[in-house]
Amino acid sequence: MANKLNNKVNQLTELQRFVTQDRGTESPYTGHLLHNKKLGTYYCICCDSPLFYSDTKFDSGCGWPSFFQAISPEAVRYLDDKSHNMHRVEIRCGHCDAHLGHVFPDGPPPTGKRYCINSASMKFVDEQTGEESIG
């Protein structure tokens, strides 16, 4: 499994590697998945683990894809992030530890959470066609 993951990480674009491996952030309003409105599932770009269902995505106006709930409690892990002179909660893939983004307490019901995720950390699979869109 580690070899498969290493091969996948080696195939990432420069932006995908910067976001997932170096805890970077893509520029707002530039992500390929920001305006995606299709039904399906969002997966980790590094290990293909499911992260979010499309029916939990909403337009928060922040410039990154936003979700109000992860696909399962194990899908993501949470870390305190005190970088940039502020306190935030970093989100990482629960399977491979790739950086995804941050979660904030200003989302819609029912959770009140806003998972602010870099498109570059995900791929989307359309539930009707099976077509993949890379973030």
Order of alpha helices (4+ residues) and beta strands (2+ residues): alpha-alpha-beta-beta-beta-beta-beta-beta-beta-beta-beta-beta
